[in-house]
C-alpha cells in the first residue's frame, strides 16, 4: 500500500471513529500511535463531544419535535441519527436534513406517522432563516395591468416551502412555537384526522408557518415551479369546484394578492422568457386577462 492510500485509510478510520461508526479497536492498527492510552482517551472525548453536539444542533433545528418526543427520547434519537447520517459539511448548523425520512422509517415511531411532516416543516423553517433575501419590487406590479397573464408570473419571497400534509402540521407547529392555536385544539385536529396545506415563508427576517387553502397551495406551487400567472390561476380554480363554498367566485385574486404582498410572500411580477409560454389564441377571449385593454400589449 502506498503512502497516499495508507493516509487516506487512516483518515477514513479516524473519521468513522469520531462519528462512533466503528469500534475503537479497529482504528489502532491504522494509526500506530505510540501513546495509545492517551490517544484512546482523546478519541473518547471527541466522540462524547460530538454526540453532545448532535443533541444541541438537532434540538435547535427541531424544537417542536423535541417537545413532542420528549428529552429522554430526543437525545438518543439525535445520537442515533448522528451515527447513521453524520455531517457532510463543517457547519453543523447545516446538519439535520433527512430527519423526516429517518423518522418515518423508524419502527419505534410507527404509531406517530405525523412526526415526519412536522420535521419537514421545522427543517423548512430552519432553512428559511438563512434563505437568500428576496427584495420587494412594487413597481413591477404594473405588469398586472399591462401584460397578458400568460406572459408573466409572480415572484415569491424568501424561504417558501409548501407541503400538502395528511396531518394538521401547521397547527401543531404554531401551537408549540406561538401558542396559537392552543395545544388542545391542535391535538383535537390530529385526533380527528384533519389534513392541512402548510406553508413556510420568511416575512422580513422572521420565518413563518401557516395553513392555506387548497386553491392557494395550488397557485403558489405553480408559481414556485415557474409557471405563468394564467396557469397558476387555472390550477387554483381547479381546486375550487363550482357550487361549493370554496367556489371560483370565493377565490378573489385581488384580495389574495394584497394579502400575500403585505405578508412578504409575493414580492413582485416579472415577464417570462418567450420560450416559457405559448402565444395566446387571438380568436378567443382570455378569462384571466388582468390588463385593462386585452388587445394591447406593451
Helices and strands as residue ranges (DSSP letters): H 3-18, H 25-31, H 36-61, H 63-69, H 71-84, G 92-94, H 99-104, G 107-109, H 115-129, G 138-142, H 143-146, E 152-156, E 161-165, H 169-177, H 183-191, E 196-203, E 206-212, H 214-224, H 229-238, G 248-250, H 253-262, E 266-271, G 274-276
